[in-house]
Amino acid sequence: MTHSAEHRQQLIAAGSVPVLVELLASDDPELQYYATTALSNIAVDDSGRGLLWETQPTLVDALIRFVDAPTTKVQCQAILTLRNLASDEQYQIQIVEKGGLDSLLPLLQSTYDPLVISASACLRNLSIHPDNEVHILNSGILSWLVGLITQSRNEEVQCHVISALRNLVANNDADKTSFAEAGLFEQLKVVITDLQTSDVVLSEMITALSVFVLDDSLCPYIMDGGFLELLIPLAHSQIFELQYNACAVISNLACKASDASDRFVEVWDKPEGGMQSYLASFLAVDEGMDPHLRSVAIWTVMMLLESESPELIRLVTGHPSIIKNIEKIADMGAVPEDKARHSAYASANGSAGMRVSRVFDNGEAFGDDDGDDIDEAEDDIYNRMENLAQDVVAMVHSLDY
């Protein structure tokens, strides 16, 4: 009955929650399993989690005990319940404070996929809270998480693991060298270059990379790790989120071009046409090109010009269409409202768009994670794009080359 939101509310109103929690004390594995399953479904809803938090202070302790239960299905269901509870900040903290991490680590090493999926999903939610980062890293889980990127061939595990790592990196500005030392980027390259990797997993990996590149301690590993060669072909992906995040990583690497201009010179015309092909195609005056993607391309050109590398500046300004098309964009003026509201991003908005890392100037995020005011953002992007183009044109005119 708890699979239905309506039925869950009816059961809560009938006073079933205390009874279900009492059943967790039973020695019968079947009762444990069904009681835990019902509580897990109740924890799907905000209101359900709120009620459990207010009225069942011993629930997390009981669930953590079940993580070590001899019955596998009880273990899995207990962890999934913890995962659902960990959608809320107070549970994220409490589960860690009560020793939940110690129980999760052995399960990440299990050979039984459902256990690993449950454990990695729970850890993904726990990693959201910044206060949990130190506890997670000190628990010894990092090396296991990194290893699971390639050791597990289960897509759910791979997605949960890389998302947990992404959360841990994004939580604060502390040095993250330990992530690289654990082999994070070697593992990422294995998955990205594997032709058997699904689009879903690949998209998660590139989304994570778009976060890692913003970290000053990790960016050099991406710059020197041969990722530019892998990202350029993905800039032409038919999957918008994957395409956008690949472009975002390239753009943020371009911000460091003054220290690594040779990397961009090396990939100027390869692979698959290289940087020049990617930039030229995105800057072509074509109404079908998404304005967000075009803005990222213009920003990338600006960063390359600011590198002060004579060779890189020569390649950019000497290209037959890149600067010419930016000049056309700079003179286009605002795009009519009916066109401004029909970009690829608008059609891709939703759960995928929520994960996109949009970075333009000064590390400032573009748009917000909850998708609010997307129409306003769509309108604004054309003005932003035109302003960026005008800045590039002014910069080119000021260059002595």
RADAKA-V711478 format. One record per pair of residues at least 24 apart in sequence whose ideal C-beta (glycine too) atoms are under 7 Angstrom apart, sorted by the first residue. I is the first residue (numbers start at 1). J is the second residue. Records with the same first field share a line. If there is no record, write none. Layout:
BEGIN
I->J + J
END
This chain:
BEGIN
2->38 + 41 + 42
3->41
5->45
8->41 + 42 + 45 + 48
12->42 + 48 + 51
17->42 + 51 + 52 + 55 + 56
21->56 + 59
24->62
29->71 + 74
32->66 + 74
33->73 + 74 + 77
36->66 + 74 + 77 + 78 + 81
37->77
39->81
40->77 + 80 + 81 + 84
43->81 + 84 + 85
44->84
49->85 + 87 + 88
53->90 + 91
60->94 + 95 + 98
61->98
64->98 + 99 + 100 + 103
67->103
68->103
72->112 + 115
75->115
76->114 + 115 + 118
79->118 + 119 + 122
80->118
82->122
83->118 + 121 + 122 + 125
86->122 + 125 + 126
87->125
89->129
92->125 + 126 + 128 + 129 + 132
93->129 + 131
95->126
96->126 + 132 + 135
101->135 + 136 + 139 + 141
105->139 + 140 + 141 + 144
108->141 + 144 + 148
109->144
113->154
116->152 + 154 + 157
117->154 + 156 + 157
120->148 + 157 + 160 + 161 + 164
121->160
123->164
124->160 + 163 + 164
127->164 + 167 + 168
128->167
130->171 + 172
133->168 + 171 + 172
136->168
137->178
142->178 + 182
143->182
146->182 + 183 + 184 + 187
149->187 + 188 + 191
150->187 + 190 + 191
155->198 + 200 + 201
158->201
159->200 + 201 + 204
162->204 + 205 + 208
163->204
165->208
166->208 + 211
169->211 + 212 + 215 + 218
170->211
175->217
176->215 + 217 + 218
177->217
179->218
180->218 + 221
185->221 + 222 + 225
189->225
192->230
193->230
199->239 + 242
202->242
203->239 + 241 + 242
206->234 + 242 + 245 + 246 + 249
207->245 + 355 + 357
209->249
210->245 + 248 + 249 + 357
211->357
213->249 + 252 + 253
214->252 + 359 + 363
219->256
222->253
223->253 + 256 + 260 + 263
228->253 + 263 + 267
229->267 + 271
232->267 + 271 + 272 + 274 + 275 + 278
233->271 + 272
235->278
240->344 + 345 + 348
241->348 + 352 + 355 + 356
243->293
244->292 + 293 + 356
245->356 + 357
247->293 + 296
248->296 + 357 + 358 + 359
250->300
251->296 + 299 + 300 + 303
252->359
254->300 + 303 + 304
255->303
257->303 + 304 + 307 + 309 + 312
258->307 + 308
261->307 + 309 + 311 + 312
264->304 + 312
265->311 + 312 + 315
268->315
276->319
279->322
280->319 + 321 + 322
283->322 + 325 + 326
284->325
285->325 + 328
287->339
290->343 + 344 + 345
291->343 + 381 + 382 + 385
292->343 + 345 + 381
294->385
295->360 + 381 + 384 + 385 + 388
298->326 + 385 + 388 + 389 + 392
299->360 + 388
301->326 + 392
302->388 + 391 + 392 + 395
305->392 + 395 + 396
313->399 + 401
314->401
317->396 + 401
323->396
326->389 + 392 + 393
327->393
329->385 + 386 + 389
330->386 + 389 + 390 + 393
332->386
334->382 + 383
335->382
337->379
340->378 + 379 + 382
341->375 + 378
343->378
346->374 + 378
349->374
END
